[in-house]
Amino acid sequence: MSAEAAVRVEDKLYLNRYLVDAGRAHIKVRPHTTPSPQLLSLLNVCPAHCYEMNSAGQVEITTDGCVECGTCRIIAEPSGDIEWNYPRGGYGVLFKFG
Amino acid sequence: MIEERFDAIVVGAGMAGNAAALTLARKGLKVLQLERGEYSGSKNVQGAILYSDMLEKLVPDFREDAPLERHLVEQRFWMMDDNSHTGLHYRSDEFNEERPNRYTIIRAQFDKWFSKKVQEAGAVVLCETTVLELLQDAYGKVIGVRTDRKNGQVGADVVVLAEGVSGLLGTRAGLRKTPDKSNVALAVKEMHFLPQETLEARFNLRGDEGAVIEAVGTISQGMTGMGFIYTNKESISLGIGCLVADFEKTGQTPYGLLEKFKQHPSVAALIAGSEVKEYAAHLIPEGGFKAIPQLYGDGWVVVGDAAQLNNAVHREGSNLAMTSGRIAAEAIFQIKSRREPMTKENLALYKKMLDESFVMKDLKKYRDMPDLLHIQAQNFFLTYPQLVSKAMTNFLRVDGTPKREKEKTTFRSFLAARSLTGLVGDAVRLARAWR
């Protein structure tokens, strides 16, 4: 666990280029009091660590570092836990190499 | 946005979309291609290996100006445990041929080149445009798309859905289901830059020669997964992918897995001192033949990753994408030439032509592989790599133990881990799925 905690994904995302569409998150978490197992799994599964738990125990998303892989959609869209869209044209991650 | 009507709209500018748009435009059709990235390639992620044969069918002289990294002369398969790897390497000077069969590429650069060919062929390529939904008439026939541009509706006789593995349009319109989490893998990847001479020395390469390492074993922590290391000209593409369902079940983090793979003693020396310049993630269709959705309907066809066309055993995705895009375009052209409408009945020609190609034949051959590897992940990705490593170390370490005793130990370790029935069963199941 300690080795994994040492991996700072933020340092990886810092290498990427993004054009953030401020105020228009392309993924939204459905308001909830207790997160579903699917939502909880996103805390670890999301490769950009976009999902975090707030102090009230609810799962929140910040899409700024999203790499648009679609994993959270596969896991949590069927259960209605999230609403998933692609960013507006031109916005989001801009891969230099891909 | 655009008042005019098109013969065809292609959604997406990856391998499948570019192949389709290029073929349609060359045949003289009026084509609009829509891409949400700032250019073709800016949203696309792959390892990446390019197979020449499938591209030659589209751009015969691609070697003249395509941005190719290295032609591959060596393939290494590694079975890894925590401290070791057992390898099967194949290297041949015959791969140093005039028209090499496989190259490494960097997708953002390659796709930009591919897109230029599409534009030269006469297609209208509109980037920075996200398609929001398919437009359907009262009977469900697809008649165009709605984009996020102002007055963003455009009509066409047929829409080619090349929207990628997580394409929204087809699923939102009810044309196919969202892929199941047990049928897609999540791969994360980094680009490691090294001085060219250092890279060539570490991988034993000269000139434009390239090498590929693909690895399974304890690196995926018992999940169905694979690590890869591809050599580019001045960089190494390094990554690891596992089934989304397995990630969900185990709670492993993708970046944690990637870091461990990089720290493995067999890997660390290869990338030592490198400068990492990008971190990417992408889904890969892994369901094979059984996961292929309906491929055509009234006014639409689906191609490439969006159609889950990926040969997971041979790790071929982009060539199936290119081929399905090209074949869909050829089918559309045939229907158009006969002056017939783009109905479901007529577009069945695409499926028929695809069935006759290597795409469907290969996927059909391996139709049972996903079930085997996904359900028995622990055995194939954890137990066997550990057993093989123990066997190798037992075989190589000289410590005065009689050889017969050593062989017995190895045999007993396999029996203890999998039992005789298990061993025979695994062998039979693997052979059957491979057949």
Interface residues (C-beta under 8 A of the other chain):
Chain A: A3 E4 V7 V9 K12 L13 L15 N16 L19 Q38 S41 N44 V45 P47 A48 H49 V67 E68 C69 G70 T71 R73 I74 I75 E77 P78 W84 N85 Y86 P87 R88 G89 G90 G92 V93 L94 F95 K96 F97 G98
Chain B: R36 G37 E38 G41 S42 K43 N44 V45 Q46 A48 I106 R107 A108 Q109 D111 C127 E128 T129 T130 T147 D148 R149 V165 S166 L168 T178 P179 D180 K181 V184 L186 V188 E190 M191 S235 S237 V244 F247 E248 G251 Q252 T253 P254 Y255 G256 E259 K260 V276 K277 E278 Y279 A280 A281 H282 L283
